[in-house]
Amino acid sequence: MTPLNRPENQDRIEAELRAAIHKAAANGIPALITFSGDRNLLADDRGIEICAEGLSRVLPDAEEYGVTLCMELLNSRVNHPDYQCDHTPWGVRLCEAVGSPRCRLLYDIYHMQIMEGDLIRTIRDNIAFIGHFHTAGNPGRHNLDENQEIHYPAVMRAIAATDYAGYVGHEFGPVGDAVAAMRQAFAACDV
């Protein structure tokens, strides 16, 4: 994961994202994932400013080709210590700083349950800034079953009640039979 919040990475990220945008457009892929990087003592306001500058360099291509750049929200408590884009308000401020419908958030439900909770209200209040969703059970980042704390049918009904028309990707490590775990995940999210 190349950190976008480091100015010294901007030229390389610009070249990589431009190529990825063109490839995504040619293959009908609607969105690409980006990452803020770790704080490393970088103030949040400055991290937003640097990320916005970096994303703005490739936005003309994203807009021209209809590809959305999604900054992923990750937790900094369990899986990604010191990650900067670890709360929805930080990501929303980044999207507002960029000011383009082609800059959105990847709202990872697992990660945001760890960092914020209050998933349904946060999704409803910020759906205009969300371009993709990921799922996984918490704790453990495993199956979407009765052994985890997120009630996915309610979360999916809340998403379905918005104007969101994108994808929900399952990003978990199955426990037991992988095909059965995927069927279970599909059933939990089929509203």
MARLUM-138840 format. One record per atom (N, C-alpha, C): residue in three letters; x, y, z. Coordinates in steps of 0.001 Angstrom, whole numbers, padded with zeros to 6 digits, always signed. Layout:
N
ALAXYZ ...
//
This chain:
191
MET+000848-001163+000000 MET+000000+000000+000000 MET+000903+001237+000000 THR+000884+001962-001090 THR+001680+003190-001193 THR+000892+004338-000572 PRO+001468+004990+000433 PRO+000728+006051+001111 PRO+000568+007306+000264 LEU-000666+007730+000102 LEU-000980+008929-000661 LEU-000646+010193+000124 ASN-000572+010070+001456 ASN-000353+011258+002288 ASN+001121+011630+002437 ARG+001956+011173+001550 ARG+003371+011536+001524 ARG+003676+012178+000174 PRO+004025+013474+000168 PRO+004263+014170-001110 PRO+005281+013476-002008 GLU+006264+012839-001418 GLU+007295+012179-002234 GLU+006742+011002-003039 ASN+005538+010536-002729 ASN+004931+009434-003475 ASN+004018+009893-004603 GLN+003742+011193-004686 GLN+002714+011690-005589 GLN+002980+011388-007064 ASP+004205+011568-007521 ASP+004483+011311-008940 ASP+004238+009845-009290 ARG+004736+008940-008455 ARG+004546+007511-008725 ARG+003075+007128-008648 ILE+002370+007623-007626 ILE+000951+007297-007488 ILE+000153+007858-008658 GLU+000487+009061-009087 GLU-000209+009647-010237 GLU-000074+008742-011458 ALA+001132+008309-011747 ALA+001350+007442-012908 ALA+000598+006118-012752 GLU+000665+005523-011556 GLU-000004+004245-011320 GLU-001524+004387-011412 LEU-002061+005455-010830 LEU-003513+005652-010871 LEU-004007+005956-012279 ARG-003255+006758-013025 ARG-003673+007035-014414 ARG-003767+005730-015212 ALA-002759+004900-015089 ALA-002768+003616-015800 ALA-003925+002742-015324 ALA-004150+002725-014014 ALA-005232+001908-013457 ALA-006602+002425-013881 ILE-006767+003737-013942 ILE-008031+004329-014390 ILE-008325+003912-015823 HIS-007342+003993-016683 HIS-007535+003623-018088 HIS-007868+002141-018217 LYS-007159+001311-017449 LYS-007411-000133-017487 LYS-008800-000446-016933 ALA-009176+000214-015845 ALA-010501-000009-015252 ALA-011590+000362-016246 ALA-011449+001517-016873 ALA-012458+001969-017840 ALA-012569+000989-019007 ALA-011444+000506-019480 ALA-011452-000428-020607 ALA-012116-001751-020259 ASN-012160-002076-018974 ASN-012708-003356-018530 ASN-014018-003215-017758 GLY-014622-002038-017783 GLY-015905-001840-017138 GLY-015873-001874-015622 ILE-014737-001555-015044 ILE-014592-001539-013587 ILE-014914-000124-013116 PRO-015929+000040-012268 PRO-016402+001385-011932 PRO-015596+002137-010879 ALA-014782+001423-010097 ALA-014104+002107-008990 ALA-012748+001480-008696 LEU-011851+002315-008171 LEU-010526+001872-007723 LEU-010350+002273-006264 ILE-009568+001496-005544 ILE-009330+001751-004126 ILE-008019+002503-003948 THR-008056+003521-003083 THR-006846+004252-002707 THR-006702+004200-001188 PHE-005499+004519-000706 PHE-005198+004450+000720 PHE-004478+005713+001169 SER-004859+006213+002324 SER-004224+007426+002839 SER-002776+007196+003228 GLY-002510+006087+003896 GLY-001214+005841+004505 GLY-001288+006114+005993 ASP-000220+005838+006696 ASP-000162+006039+008141 ASP+000085+007501+008480 ARG-000296+007869+009696 ARG-000096+009251+010148 ARG+001391+009580+010273 ASN+002140+008744+010944 ASN+003556+009052+011200 ASN+003721+010498+011667 LEU+002899+010889+012636 LEU+002903+012222+013250 LEU+002371+013321+012339 LEU+001852+012976+011171 LEU+001279+013955+010259 LEU-000089+014392+010784 ALA-000314+015682+010912 ALA-001602+016204+011371 ALA-002698+015818+010383 ASP-003893+015578+010909 ASP-005004+015165+010052 ASP-005311+016182+008951 ASP-005325+017467+009293 ASP-005596+018490+008279 ASP-004573+018445+007152 ARG-003319+018270+007504 ARG-002260+018209+006487 ARG-002386+016926+005666 GLY-002751+015820+006308 GLY-002955+014571+005573 GLY-004062+014699+004544 ILE-005142+015361+004919 ILE-006240+015590+003982 ILE-005760+016457+002823 GLU-005042+017504+003149 GLU-004536+018412+002112 GLU-003639+017671+001110 ILE-002717+016867+001604 ILE-001794+016140+000724 ILE-002546+015110-000115 CYS-003453+014346+000521 CYS-004232+013355-000232 CYS-005093+014026-001297 ALA-005711+015158-000953 ALA-006543+015881-001924 ALA-005707+016354-003104 GLU-004502+016851-002826 GLU-003610+017269-003917 GLU-003277+016092-004826 GLY-002963+014961-004235 GLY-002612+013777-005022 GLY-003774+013272-005860 LEU-004958+013193-005257 LEU-006126+012723-006002 LEU-006525+013699-007098 SER-006391+014979-006817 SER-006752+015998-007814 SER-005903+015905-009077 ARG-004702+015367-008950 ARG-003826+015222-010110 ARG-004385+014233-011138 VAL-005174+013256-010666 VAL-005696+012235-011585 VAL-007201+012347-011804 LEU-007842+013282-011137 LEU-009295+013415-011280 LEU-009756+013722-012698 PRO-009018+014508-013473 PRO-009484+014703-014858 PRO-009643+013371-015603 ASP-008721+012453-015404 ASP-008839+011141-016049 ASP-010016+010358-015475 ALA-010155+010359-014141 ALA-011250+009634-013501 ALA-012595+010160-013986 GLU-012714+011471-014080 GLU-013963+012073-014543 GLU-014221+011760-016010 GLU-013182+011874-016830 GLU-013346+011594-018263 GLU-013760+010150-018521 TYR-013167+009212-017776 TYR-013417+007787-018020 TYR-014494+007201-017116 GLY-015059+008001-016204 GLY-016144+007521-015355 GLY-015735+006510-014314 VAL-014542+006655-013787 VAL-014039+005742-012754 VAL-013956+006510-011434 THR-014502+005933-010382 THR-014504+006573-009075 THR-013325+006089-008246 LEU-012631+007027-007634 LEU-011515+006711-006735 LEU-012063+006662-005319 CYS-011944+005514-004668 CYS-012517+005307-003339 CYS-011417+005186-002296 MET-011352+006162-001419 MET-010405+006130-000297 MET-010960+005168+000751 GLU-010186+004146+001084 GLU-010687+003143+002020 GLU-010531+003588+003462 LEU-011634+003457+004194 LEU-011651+003663+005635 LEU-011215+002356+006290 LEU-010125+002394+007063 LEU-009613+001220+007764 LEU-009519+001521+009254 ASN-009538+000482+010072 ASN-009390+000720+011505 ASN-007915+000820+011865 SER-007628+001698+012814 SER-006242+001850+013295 SER-006081+001236+014685 ARG-007099+000550+015173 ARG-007031-000060+016496 ARG-006553-001501+016475 VAL-006933-002268+015435 VAL-006664-003699+015415 VAL-005757-004087+014248 ASN-006140-003714+013037 ASN-005468-004222+011843 ASN-004450-003294+011201 HIS-004647-001993+011322 HIS-003788-001043+010611 HIS-003364+000092+011545 PRO-002501-000210+012498 PRO-002093+000821+013468 PRO-001588+002085+012763 ASP-002064+003226+013214 ASP-001617+004544+012762 ASP-002176+004953+011402 TYR-003037+004147+010780 TYR-003632+004514+009492 TYR-004400+005822+009646 GLN-004261+006725+008678 GLN-004825+008058+008831 GLN-006325+008133+008525 CYS-006787+007523+007473 CYS-008211+007587+007109 CYS-008968+006518+007906 ASP-009078+006763+009218 ASP-009646+005765+010114 ASP-010978+006171+010729 HIS-011549+007272+010282 HIS-012867+007719+010740 HIS-013611+008344+009561 THR-014908+008136+009528 THR-015723+008668+008436 THR-015578+010181+008271 PRO-015588+010975+009355 PRO-015454+012428+009148 PRO-014161+012827+008426 TRP-013061+012114+008685 TRP-011799+012409+007989 TRP-012006+012174+006483 GLY-012606+011036+006142 GLY-012831+010717+004736 GLY-013780+011684+004054 VAL-014834+012078+004754 VAL-015781+013041+004191 VAL-015081+014372+003935 ARG-014262+014814+004878 ARG-013520+016065+004677 ARG-012607+015962+003459 LEU-011996+014792+003234 LEU-011166+014597+002047 LEU-012024+014723+000783 CYS-013154+014046+000751 CYS-014032+014128-000427 CYS-014463+015567-000682 GLU-014792+016287+000376 GLU-015193+017681+000217 GLU-014034+018531-000296 ALA-012820+018251+000174 ALA-011647+019007-000284 ALA-011381+018763-001761 VAL-011590+017540-002216 VAL-011374+017210-003626 VAL-012498+017804-004476 GLY-013723+017689-004002 GLY-014850+018332-004672 GLY-015262+017719-005994 SER-015183+016408-006104 SER-015580+015737-007338 SER-016413+014507-007006 PRO-017446+014226-007810 PRO-018223+013001-007592 PRO-017409+011737-007878 ARG-016225+011893-008425 ARG-015349+010745-008694 ARG-014369+010476-007555 CYS-014539+011170-006444 CYS-013761+010894-005226 CYS-014750+010550-004127 ARG-014736+009305-003702 ARG-015666+008810-002692 ARG-014916+007944-001677 LEU-015672+007401-000742 LEU-015107+006532+000289 LEU-015455+005084+000024 LEU-014532+004216+000392 LEU-014845+002807+000505 LEU-015167+002621+001983 TYR-016449+002463+002277 TYR-016899+002310+003666 TYR-016804+000833+004008 ASP-015762+000476+004742 ASP-015571-000902+005161 ASP-016319-001084+006484 ILE-017403-001815+006427 ILE-018300-001962+007576 ILE-017567-002590+008759 TYR-016767-003589+008515 TYR-015979-004224+009586 TYR-015078-003198+010280 HIS-014308-002476+009492 HIS-013367-001511+010074 HIS-014084-000395+010828 MET-015194+000087+010272 MET-015886+001193+010933 MET-016684+000738+012155 GLN-017051-000539+012223 GLN-017641-001055+013459 GLN-016611-000973+014589 ILE-015368-001289+014282 ILE-014306-001223+015283 ILE-014037+000217+015701 MET-013999+001128+014754 MET-013609+002509+015062 MET-014758+003373+015571 GLU-015946+003193+015024 GLU-017027+004135+015299 GLU-018311+003521+015826 GLY-018624+002290+015393 GLY-019957+001770+015681 GLY-020988+002634+014980 ASP-022211+002629+015457 ASP-023271+003495+014917 ASP-023292+003442+013383 LEU-023212+002235+012857 LEU-023042+002032+011418 LEU-024189+002599+010591 ILE-025410+002261+010946 ILE-026546+002650+010118 ILE-026691+004165+010036 ARG-026631+004846+011168 ARG-026742+006311+011150 ARG-025602+006929+010339 THR-024380+006415+010520 THR-023237+006967+009792 THR-023388+006765+008290 ILE-023843+005584+007892 ILE-024059+005312+006469 ILE-025127+006246+005913 ARG-026252+006345+006599 ARG-027344+007215+006121 ARG-026884+008668+005993 ASP-026165+009141+007008 ASP-025746+010547+007023 ASP-024677+010866+005982 ASN-023943+009845+005528 ASN-022798+010092+004651 ASN-022864+009344+003328 ILE-024037+008822+002966 ILE-024141+008005+001757 ILE-023695+008757+000502 ALA-023834+010063+000482 ALA-023413+010843-000689 ALA-021912+010757-000923 PHE-021168+010362+000101 PHE-019710+010288-000012 PHE-019203+008847-000126 ILE-020091+007879-000207 ILE-019698+006466-000240 ILE-019824+005921-001649 GLY-018716+005330-002129 GLY-018697+004780-003476 GLY-018581+003268-003523 HIS-018390+002630-002372 HIS-018237+001173-002335 HIS-018322+000733-000878 PHE-018731-000508-000655 PHE-018783-001088+000686 PHE-018005-002399+000721 HIS-017428-002698+001870 HIS-016841-004009+002159 HIS-017510-004570+003404 THR-017584-005893+003481 THR-018130-006562+004656 THR-017096-007505+005256 ALA-017284-007829+006509 ALA-016579-008903+007221 ALA-017182-008954+008611 GLY-017150-010120+009217 GLY-017654-010259+010570 GLY-016663-009710+011581 ASN-017212-009155+012650 ASN-016376-008639+013742 ASN-016878-009243+015045 PRO-015992-009814+015841 PRO-014534-009800+015737 PRO-013993-010863+014781 GLY-012767-010678+014401 GLY-012025-011673+013649 GLY-011961-011511+012153 ARG-012814-010672+011586 ARG-012826-010464+010135 ARG-013151-011751+009385 HIS-014138-012466+009963 HIS-014519-013755+009389 HIS-015960-013727+008896 ASN-016616-014866+008947 ASN-017945-015074+008391 ASN-018975-014081+008923 LEU-019975-013838+008112 LEU-021102-012985+008506 LEU-022166-013889+009128 ASP-021898-014328+010357 ASP-022764-015315+010997 ASP-023153-014882+012406 GLU-023719-015806+013162 GLU-024188-015508+014511 GLU-023057-015374+015527 ASN-021815-015553+015109 ASN-020675-015426+016016 ASN-020033-014042+015976 GLN-020652-013120+015293 GLN-020087-011773+015193 GLN-021149-010750+015575 GLU-020713-009514+015811 GLU-021594-008516+016408 GLU-022366-007639+015429 ILE-022031-007668+014163 ILE-022727-006820+013195 ILE-023949-007573+012668 HIS-025094-006936+012719 HIS-026319-007534+012172 HIS-026462-007053+010728 TYR-025871-007809+009818 TYR-025801-007386+008425 TYR-027152-007193+007735 PRO-028184-007989+008015 PRO-029461-007705+007344 PRO-029950-006271+007604 ALA-029822-005783+008829 ALA-030262-004411+009123 ALA-029380-003384+008424 VAL-028080-003614+008407 VAL-027168-002688+007732 VAL-027466-002661+006236 MET-027691-003815+005642 MET-027986-003866+004203 MET-029337-003227+003878 ARG-030331-003400+004749 ARG-031619-002729+004522 ARG-031435-001214+004564 ALA-030599-000735+005478 ALA-030340+000711+005560 ALA-029663+001215+004290 ILE-028709+000454+003770 ILE-028049+000843+002515 ILE-029058+000828+001374 ALA-029877-000227+001311 ALA-030870-000351+000232 ALA-031896+000778+000269 ALA-032127+001348+001430 ALA-033105+002431+001565 ALA-032553+003774+001074 THR-031273+003824+000737 THR-030663+005043+000199 THR-030674+004961-001325 ASP-030057+005927-001969 ASP-029961+005891-003430 ASP-028679+005203-003903 TYR-027978+004515-003001 TYR-026741+003824-003363 TYR-027023+002745-004403 ALA-026245+002751-005485 ALA-026453+001787-006564 ALA-025178+001017-006897 GLY-024167+001100-006024 GLY-022887+000440-006290 GLY-022825-000976-005737 TYR-021611-001436-005566 TYR-021352-002796-005129 TYR-021102-002874-003626 VAL-021347-004077-003092 VAL-020941-004451-001737 VAL-020029-005655-001920 GLY-018765-005502-001529 GLY-017802-006580-001688 GLY-017559-007293-000364 HIS-017506-008609-000415 HIS-017205-009395+000784 HIS-015704-009560+000888 GLU-015161-009126+002004 GLU-013710-009160+002207 GLU-013423-009764+003581 PHE-013634-011065+003680 PHE-013418-011727+004951 PHE-012694-013050+004729 GLY-012071-013531+005789 GLY-011409-014831+005755 GLY-012379-015887+006252 PRO-012898-016723+005365 PRO-013887-017707+005784 PRO-013337-018687+006822 VAL-014199-019020+007773 VAL-013910-020081+008726 VAL-014758-021273+008305 GLY-014124-022426+008156 GLY-014853-023598+007684 GLY-014927-023605+006176 ASP-016001-024136+005648 ASP-016194-024272+004214 ASP-016374-022895+003567 ALA-015479-022539+002649 ALA-015487-021205+002037 ALA-016754-020953+001215 VAL-017228-021957+000491 VAL-018427-021786-000326 VAL-019644-021576+000575 ALA-019736-022333+001651 ALA-020845-022165+002598 ALA-020782-020783+003244 ALA-019580-020312+003563 ALA-019426-018980+004159 ALA-019874-017900+003184 MET-019560-018044+001908 MET-019997-017059+000913 MET-021510-017101+000732 ARG-022092-018290+000739 ARG-023555-018394+000633 ARG-024217-017705+001829 GLN-023644-017936+002995 GLN-024168-017316+004201 GLN-024055-015794+004138 ALA-022927-015298+003636 ALA-022738-013861+003491 ALA-023749-013285+002506 PHE-023948-013967+001405 PHE-024931-013495+000415 PHE-026322-013453+001043 ALA-026684-014482+001776 ALA-028011-014533+002409 ALA-028177-013416+003431 ALA-027140-013143+004202 ALA-027202-012086+005223 ALA-027374-010716+004589 CYS-026888-010551+003364 CYS-026924-009241+002709 CYS-028016-009138+001651 ASP-028746-010208+001396 ASP-029777-010220+000358 ASP-031073-009652+000909 VAL-031224-008337+000742 VAL-032432-007696+001242 VAL-033286-007273+000063 
//
